[in-house]
Amino acid sequence: MRIGELAQRSDCDVETVRFYEREGLLDLPAREANGYRLYNEAHLVQLKFVRHCRSLGMGLPDVRILRSFQANPDLACEEINQLIDRQIERIHQQLDSLHLLERQLHKLRDTCHANRKAGQCGIMRNLAQAAEGGDCSCHPPAGTN
């Protein structure tokens, strides 16, 4: 199959296929006499594997490691478990960051409860104050919480 069909069957675009190929996440395809890439079902499985890993928030280095285990199925899986544990920890850190961001946005939103002109809006005042190096209600001064 050609790259367009591979992309369509894996629900991604052609540039994504080329990118993963350049990154070494897909085996190099054969080439037709005219230079067109010629992919097979194994490439489709590889691409779906990569896309599934990416849908779980894994970065390219981790996907590369998992692809190496996919190519060497007799290796012990302890490193795979550790990789997933690290990904879970990253997700926890992201959740903590998102919760903090949500609290900051609530504090900012609480600075304006009326339908005023933009020049009188507490939100805009806080954003401008922070841009000028001052404190804002959503980011307390350093050392306070």
CYANA upper distance limits for C-alpha pairs under 8 A (distance plus 0.5 A):
  1 MET  CA      5 GLU  CA      6.63
  1 MET  CA      6 LEU  CA      7.05
  1 MET  CA     38 LEU  CA      6.08
  1 MET  CA     39 TYR  CA      5.54
  1 MET  CA     40 ASN  CA      6.54
  2 ARG  CA      6 LEU  CA      6.83
  2 ARG  CA     36 TYR  CA      7.78
  2 ARG  CA     37 ARG  CA      6.52
  2 ARG  CA     38 LEU  CA      5.71
  2 ARG  CA     39 TYR  CA      6.43
  3 ILE  CA      7 ALA  CA      6.52
  3 ILE  CA     14 VAL  CA      6.88
  3 ILE  CA     17 VAL  CA      7.94
  3 ILE  CA     37 ARG  CA      7.03
  3 ILE  CA     38 LEU  CA      7.72
  3 ILE  CA     39 TYR  CA      7.43
  4 GLY  CA      8 GLN  CA      6.63
  4 GLY  CA     13 ASP  CA      8.27
  4 GLY  CA     14 VAL  CA      6.54
  5 GLU  CA      9 ARG  CA      6.50
  6 LEU  CA     10 SER  CA      6.65
  6 LEU  CA     39 TYR  CA      7.67
  6 LEU  CA     44 LEU  CA      6.82
  7 ALA  CA     11 ASP  CA      6.44
  7 ALA  CA     12 CYS  CA      5.57
  7 ALA  CA     13 ASP  CA      5.76
  7 ALA  CA     14 VAL  CA      5.94
  7 ALA  CA     16 THR  CA      8.47
  7 ALA  CA     17 VAL  CA      7.04
  8 GLN  CA     12 CYS  CA      6.69
  8 GLN  CA     13 ASP  CA      7.54
  9 ARG  CA     44 LEU  CA      8.09
 10 SER  CA     44 LEU  CA      7.24
 10 SER  CA     47 LEU  CA      7.39
 10 SER  CA     48 LYS  CA      6.49
 12 CYS  CA     16 THR  CA      7.03
 12 CYS  CA     17 VAL  CA      8.05
 13 ASP  CA     17 VAL  CA      7.26
 14 VAL  CA     18 ARG  CA      6.85
 15 GLU  CA     19 PHE  CA      6.50
 16 THR  CA     20 TYR  CA      6.67
 17 VAL  CA     21 GLU  CA      6.62
 17 VAL  CA     47 LEU  CA      8.07
 18 ARG  CA     22 ARG  CA      6.63
 19 PHE  CA     23 GLU  CA      6.65
 20 TYR  CA     24 GLY  CA      6.79
 20 TYR  CA     25 LEU  CA      5.72
 20 TYR  CA     26 LEU  CA      6.58
 21 GLU  CA     25 LEU  CA      6.25
 21 GLU  CA     26 LEU  CA      5.37
 21 GLU  CA     27 ASP  CA      7.41
 21 GLU  CA     28 LEU  CA      7.21
 24 GLY  CA     64 ARG  CA      8.30
 25 LEU  CA     46 GLN  CA      8.31
 25 LEU  CA     47 LEU  CA      8.49
 25 LEU  CA     50 VAL  CA      7.77
 25 LEU  CA     63 VAL  CA      8.19
 25 LEU  CA     64 ARG  CA      6.65
 25 LEU  CA     67 ARG  CA      7.50
 26 LEU  CA     43 HIS  CA      7.12
 26 LEU  CA     46 GLN  CA      6.72
 26 LEU  CA     47 LEU  CA      7.19
 27 ASP  CA     43 HIS  CA      7.38
 29 PRO  CA     37 ARG  CA      6.36
 29 PRO  CA     38 LEU  CA      6.12
 29 PRO  CA     39 TYR  CA      5.91
 29 PRO  CA     40 ASN  CA      8.46
 29 PRO  CA     43 HIS  CA      8.34
 30 ALA  CA     37 ARG  CA      6.47
 30 ALA  CA     38 LEU  CA      5.67
 30 ALA  CA     39 TYR  CA      7.36
 31 ARG  CA     35 GLY  CA      5.84
 31 ARG  CA     36 TYR  CA      5.99
 31 ARG  CA     37 ARG  CA      5.17
 31 ARG  CA     38 LEU  CA      5.98
 32 GLU  CA     36 TYR  CA      5.77
 32 GLU  CA     37 ARG  CA      6.88
 32 GLU  CA     38 LEU  CA      6.91
 39 TYR  CA     43 HIS  CA      6.48
 39 TYR  CA     44 LEU  CA      8.24
 40 ASN  CA     44 LEU  CA      7.21
 41 GLU  CA     45 VAL  CA      6.83
 42 ALA  CA     46 GLN  CA      6.69
 43 HIS  CA     47 LEU  CA      6.52
 44 LEU  CA     48 LYS  CA      6.61
 45 VAL  CA     49 PHE  CA      6.56
 46 GLN  CA     50 VAL  CA      6.73
 47 LEU  CA     51 ARG  CA      6.62
 48 LYS  CA     52 HIS  CA      6.48
 49 PHE  CA     53 CYS  CA      6.77
 50 VAL  CA     54 ARG  CA      6.67
 50 VAL  CA     63 VAL  CA      6.97
 50 VAL  CA     67 ARG  CA      8.37
 51 ARG  CA     55 SER  CA      6.58
 52 HIS  CA     56 LEU  CA      7.09
 53 CYS  CA     57 GLY  CA      7.37
 53 CYS  CA     58 MET  CA      6.25
 53 CYS  CA     63 VAL  CA      6.88
 54 ARG  CA     58 MET  CA      5.52
 54 ARG  CA     59 GLY  CA      7.21
 54 ARG  CA     60 LEU  CA      8.31
 54 ARG  CA     63 VAL  CA      8.00
 57 GLY  CA     87 GLN  CA      8.36
 58 MET  CA     62 ASP  CA      6.61
 58 MET  CA     63 VAL  CA      6.96
 58 MET  CA     87 GLN  CA      7.46
 59 GLY  CA     63 VAL  CA      6.80
 60 LEU  CA     64 ARG  CA      6.47
 61 PRO  CA     65 ILE  CA      6.87
 62 ASP  CA     66 LEU  CA      6.76
 62 ASP  CA     83 LEU  CA      7.62
 63 VAL  CA     67 ARG  CA      6.54
 64 ARG  CA     68 SER  CA      6.79
 65 ILE  CA     69 PHE  CA      7.00
 66 LEU  CA     70 GLN  CA      6.65
 66 LEU  CA     80 ILE  CA      7.53
 67 ARG  CA     71 ALA  CA      6.72
 68 SER  CA     72 ASN  CA      6.72
 69 PHE  CA     73 PRO  CA      6.29
 69 PHE  CA     75 LEU  CA      7.40
 77 CYS  CA     81 ASN  CA      6.94
 78 GLU  CA     82 GLN  CA      6.79
 79 GLU  CA     83 LEU  CA      6.56
 80 ILE  CA     84 ILE  CA      6.81
 81 ASN  CA     85 ASP  CA      6.64
 82 GLN  CA     86 ARG  CA      6.64
 83 LEU  CA     87 GLN  CA      6.80
 84 ILE  CA     88 ILE  CA      6.68
 85 ASP  CA     89 GLU  CA      6.79
 86 ARG  CA     90 ARG  CA      6.71
 87 GLN  CA     91 ILE  CA      6.73
 88 ILE  CA     92 HIS  CA      6.82
 89 GLU  CA     93 GLN  CA      6.78
 90 ARG  CA     94 GLN  CA      6.66
 91 ILE  CA     95 LEU  CA      6.59
 92 HIS  CA     96 ASP  CA      6.71
 93 GLN  CA     97 SER  CA      6.71
 94 GLN  CA     98 LEU  CA      6.55
 95 LEU  CA     99 HIS  CA      6.60
 96 ASP  CA    100 LEU  CA      6.78
 97 SER  CA    101 LEU  CA      6.63
 98 LEU  CA    102 GLU  CA      6.57
 99 HIS  CA    103 ARG  CA      6.79
100 LEU  CA    104 GLN  CA      6.71
101 LEU  CA    105 LEU  CA      6.65
102 GLU  CA    106 HIS  CA      6.70
103 ARG  CA    107 LYS  CA      6.75
103 ARG  CA    138 CYS  CA      8.35
104 GLN  CA    108 LEU  CA      6.70
104 GLN  CA    137 SER  CA      8.42
104 GLN  CA    138 CYS  CA      4.98
104 GLN  CA    139 HIS  CA      7.32
105 LEU  CA    109 ARG  CA      6.46
105 LEU  CA    138 CYS  CA      7.06
106 HIS  CA    110 ASP  CA      6.54
106 HIS  CA    138 CYS  CA      8.39
107 LYS  CA    111 THR  CA      7.34
107 LYS  CA    137 SER  CA      6.69
107 LYS  CA    138 CYS  CA      5.77
108 LEU  CA    112 CYS  CA      8.35
108 LEU  CA    123 ILE  CA      6.42
108 LEU  CA    126 ASN  CA      7.95
108 LEU  CA    137 SER  CA      6.53
108 LEU  CA    138 CYS  CA      5.74
109 ARG  CA    113 HIS  CA      8.21
109 ARG  CA    123 ILE  CA      6.96
111 THR  CA    121 CYS  CA      8.47
111 THR  CA    122 GLY  CA      5.38
111 THR  CA    123 ILE  CA      6.32
111 THR  CA    137 SER  CA      8.23
112 CYS  CA    121 CYS  CA      6.51
112 CYS  CA    122 GLY  CA      5.35
112 CYS  CA    123 ILE  CA      6.49
116 ARG  CA    120 GLN  CA      6.58
116 ARG  CA    121 CYS  CA      6.58
117 LYS  CA    121 CYS  CA      6.86
118 ALA  CA    124 MET  CA      7.31
119 GLY  CA    124 MET  CA      7.76
119 GLY  CA    125 ARG  CA      8.11
120 GLN  CA    124 MET  CA      8.27
120 GLN  CA    125 ARG  CA      7.87
121 CYS  CA    125 ARG  CA      6.68
122 GLY  CA    126 ASN  CA      6.57
123 ILE  CA    127 LEU  CA      6.72
124 MET  CA    128 ALA  CA      6.53
125 ARG  CA    129 GLN  CA      6.47
126 ASN  CA    130 ALA  CA      6.64
126 ASN  CA    135 ASP  CA      8.28
126 ASN  CA    136 CYS  CA      5.57
126 ASN  CA    137 SER  CA      7.23
127 LEU  CA    131 ALA  CA      6.69
127 LEU  CA    136 CYS  CA      7.54
128 ALA  CA    132 GLU  CA      6.80
129 GLN  CA    133 GLY  CA      7.05
129 GLN  CA    134 GLY  CA      5.61
129 GLN  CA    135 ASP  CA      7.07
129 GLN  CA    136 CYS  CA      6.99
130 ALA  CA    134 GLY  CA      5.28
130 ALA  CA    135 ASP  CA      6.08
130 ALA  CA    136 CYS  CA      6.10
135 ASP  CA    139 HIS  CA      7.38
135 ASP  CA    140 PRO  CA      7.14
135 ASP  CA    141 PRO  CA      6.71
136 CYS  CA    140 PRO  CA      7.11
140 PRO  CA    144 THR  CA      6.69
140 PRO  CA    145 ASN  CA      6.83
141 PRO  CA    145 ASN  CA      8.47
